[in-house]
Structure formats: C-alpha cells, structure tokens
Amino acid sequence: MGLVSWVVVGLIAGLLAKWVVPGPDPGGIIVTALIGMAGASVGGFIVGILGGSGATGFNIWSVLVATLGAVILLYVYRALTRRTA
C-alpha cells in the first residue's frame, strides 16, 4: 500500500474509530491519522490470523480492517489510562 493511501485510509479509519468509540482522546488530526495507521497494522494482523487479507490499498475493505484495529487500539488506550490515572 502506498504512503499516501496509507495516510488517507488511516485518517478515515481514525475518524471512524473516534466516532464509534466517542470520548476524550488526546490529539487532533495528526494523532487521529496515526491511530488509524496503527489500526491498519493491528487490524491487518488480526484479519490475517483469521485467514483473510489485511489492509491492501485504498478500498472499503482496507478502511474496515483499519477501523477495526483503531477501535481496538482506542479501547486498549482507554483501559491503560483508566488504570494509571
């Protein structure tokens, strides 16, 4: 997946994840894109374990996989910050 498509998919996935899991989260648009890009890696890993293909380019499947990973990352982040705060 090209760098530009990874950033765009990450931004869309980060925005969708913040919409699905509302609440106070740090950062603005840059952090949202980073959460989405990391979510693409996490989601791709999970979907790969289950036998599917991960984030493969700029398409709906990649956005869904990245959003799944970003939602998981947001839940993990909130679980970690809730315990330490």
Rosetta silent file (secondary structure, phi, psi, omega in degrees, C-alpha in Angstrom):
SEQUENCE: MGLVSWVVVGLIAGLLAKWVVPGPDPGGIIVTALIGMAGASVGGFIVGILGGSGATGFNIWSVLVATLGAVILLYVYRALTRRTA
SCORE:     score description
SCORE:     0.000 S_00000001
   1 L     0.000  133.360 -179.338    0.000    0.000    0.000 S_00000001
   2 L   -69.991  159.242 -176.673    1.416    3.394   -0.948 S_00000001
   3 H   -60.977  -43.817 -178.501    2.261    6.016    1.641 S_00000001
   4 H   -65.417  -43.830  179.558   -0.448    8.449    0.542 S_00000001
   5 H   -67.548  -33.478  178.040   -3.171    5.803    0.535 S_00000001
   6 H   -65.127  -40.939  177.730   -1.980    4.554    3.939 S_00000001
   7 H   -65.781  -44.287 -178.625   -2.282    8.090    5.371 S_00000001
   8 H   -66.299  -45.754  177.820   -5.725    8.624    3.814 S_00000001
   9 H   -62.335  -41.074  178.195   -7.008    5.201    4.943 S_00000001
  10 H   -62.475  -41.569  179.039   -5.518    5.857    8.393 S_00000001
  11 H   -65.231  -45.494  178.496   -7.202    9.236    8.673 S_00000001
  12 H   -63.000  -44.912 -179.489  -10.576    7.832    7.629 S_00000001
  13 H   -65.165  -40.386  177.825  -10.189    4.845    9.961 S_00000001
  14 H   -63.104  -42.009  177.804   -9.110    7.063   12.860 S_00000001
  15 H   -65.273  -42.725  178.130  -12.111    9.339   12.370 S_00000001
  16 H   -64.436  -40.204  179.776  -14.481    6.371   12.156 S_00000001
  17 H   -65.016  -40.910  177.530  -12.947    4.800   15.262 S_00000001
  18 H   -67.773  -27.096  176.920  -13.337    8.028   17.229 S_00000001
  19 H   -74.943  -40.901 -179.890  -16.942    8.160   16.042 S_00000001
  20 H   -70.161  -38.419 -177.936  -17.622    4.542   17.059 S_00000001
  21 L  -116.691   78.275 -177.156  -15.845    4.958   20.419 S_00000001
  22 L   -71.787  157.088  178.359  -16.648    8.525   21.492 S_00000001
  23 L   146.509  178.032 -178.286  -14.949   10.097   24.446 S_00000001
  24 L   -75.170  118.944  176.340  -11.986   12.203   25.441 S_00000001
  25 L  -130.270  150.159 -178.320   -8.927   11.260   23.432 S_00000001
  26 L   -76.085  158.319  169.361   -5.666   13.148   23.046 S_00000001
  27 L    84.701  170.280  179.405   -4.532   14.877   19.927 S_00000001
  28 L  -113.963 -135.342 -173.697   -6.003   16.281   16.814 S_00000001
  29 H   -67.612  -34.450  179.993   -5.928   15.280   13.184 S_00000001
  30 H   -66.704  -47.071  179.760   -2.329   14.005   13.262 S_00000001
  31 H   -65.411  -37.063  177.135   -2.964   11.680   16.216 S_00000001
  32 H   -60.900  -44.547  178.456   -6.209   10.533   14.598 S_00000001
  33 H   -65.480  -40.368  178.940   -4.321    9.587   11.426 S_00000001
  34 H   -65.004  -40.485  176.424   -1.614    7.827   13.443 S_00000001
  35 H   -61.800  -42.453  178.994   -4.219    5.833   15.379 S_00000001
  36 H   -65.457  -41.097  179.151   -5.821    4.830   12.073 S_00000001
  37 H   -67.919  -41.849  175.362   -2.497    3.813   10.509 S_00000001
  38 H   -65.177  -36.966  176.584   -1.525    1.784   13.568 S_00000001
  39 H   -62.640  -33.685  176.665   -5.039    0.355   13.498 S_00000001
  40 H   -63.513  -39.169  177.767   -4.458   -0.782    9.928 S_00000001
  41 H   -67.742  -46.928 -179.923   -1.469   -2.783   11.125 S_00000001
  42 H   -64.358  -47.748  179.472   -3.321   -4.239   14.113 S_00000001
  43 H   -63.080  -40.783  177.257   -6.458   -4.956   12.102 S_00000001
  44 H   -63.092  -38.765  177.528   -4.439   -6.474    9.265 S_00000001
  45 H   -63.781  -46.773 -178.505   -2.638   -8.738   11.736 S_00000001
  46 H   -64.686  -46.610 -179.786   -5.908   -9.892   13.323 S_00000001
  47 H   -65.783  -35.745  177.007   -7.666  -10.452    9.990 S_00000001
  48 H   -63.071  -39.530  177.408   -4.562  -12.256    8.694 S_00000001
  49 H   -63.327  -36.215 -179.040   -4.674  -14.647   11.641 S_00000001
  50 L   -79.871   -2.687  175.589   -8.318  -15.359   10.822 S_00000001
  51 L   101.489    2.125  179.740   -7.383  -16.199    7.227 S_00000001
  52 L   -97.670 -174.980  175.646   -8.353  -13.010    5.418 S_00000001
  53 L  -102.659  142.504 -177.235   -6.338  -10.287    3.769 S_00000001
  54 L   -80.338 -149.451  178.479   -5.485   -7.162    5.717 S_00000001
  55 L   -71.568  114.512 -172.032   -5.322   -3.570    4.539 S_00000001
  56 L  -113.767   -3.854 -178.388   -4.346   -3.924    0.883 S_00000001
  57 L   163.070 -164.435 -179.745   -4.894   -0.492   -0.631 S_00000001
  58 L   -89.672   88.494  178.211   -7.364    2.331   -0.849 S_00000001
  59 L  -151.541  173.152 -176.660  -10.654    0.421   -0.746 S_00000001
  60 H   -62.259  -42.203 -179.016  -13.604   -0.224    1.570 S_00000001
  61 H   -59.063  -43.954 -179.939  -12.136   -3.468    2.943 S_00000001
  62 H   -63.540  -39.981  177.868   -8.923   -1.704    3.985 S_00000001
  63 H   -64.164  -41.784  178.715  -10.882    1.062    5.707 S_00000001
  64 H   -65.284  -42.902  179.078  -12.961   -1.526    7.602 S_00000001
  65 H   -64.266  -45.116  179.793   -9.872   -3.500    8.660 S_00000001
  66 H   -64.998  -38.072  178.336   -8.070   -0.325    9.734 S_00000001
  67 H   -65.615  -42.148  176.284  -11.153    0.890   11.621 S_00000001
  68 H   -56.994  -48.106  178.992  -11.400   -2.438   13.457 S_00000001
  69 H   -64.376  -40.183  179.924   -7.775   -2.124   14.530 S_00000001
  70 H   -66.908  -37.407  176.369   -8.160    1.532   15.505 S_00000001
  71 H   -63.441  -43.313  177.280  -11.220    0.747   17.639 S_00000001
  72 H   -60.984  -44.003  178.987   -9.232   -1.971   19.401 S_00000001
  73 H   -62.528  -39.430  178.392   -6.363    0.468   19.969 S_00000001
  74 H   -64.952  -41.233  177.578   -8.712    3.081   21.428 S_00000001
  75 H   -64.344  -41.744  178.474  -10.199    0.545   23.858 S_00000001
  76 H   -64.524  -44.232  178.878   -6.713   -0.598   24.906 S_00000001
  77 H   -58.917  -45.721 -178.976   -5.569    3.010   25.316 S_00000001
  78 H   -68.154  -35.551  177.476   -8.567    3.851   27.485 S_00000001
  79 H   -65.624  -39.853  179.938   -8.138    0.718   29.579 S_00000001
  80 H   -71.144  -41.062 -178.577   -4.490    1.580   30.230 S_00000001
  81 H   -75.500  -27.061  178.377   -5.094    5.241   31.035 S_00000001
  82 H   -68.264  -38.656 -178.762   -8.067    4.499   33.260 S_00000001
  83 H   -72.874  -35.756 -174.666   -5.961    2.215   35.495 S_00000001
  84 H   -88.790  -18.045 -176.371   -2.994    4.557   35.765 S_00000001
  85 L   -88.991    0.000    0.000   -4.907    7.816   36.203 S_00000001
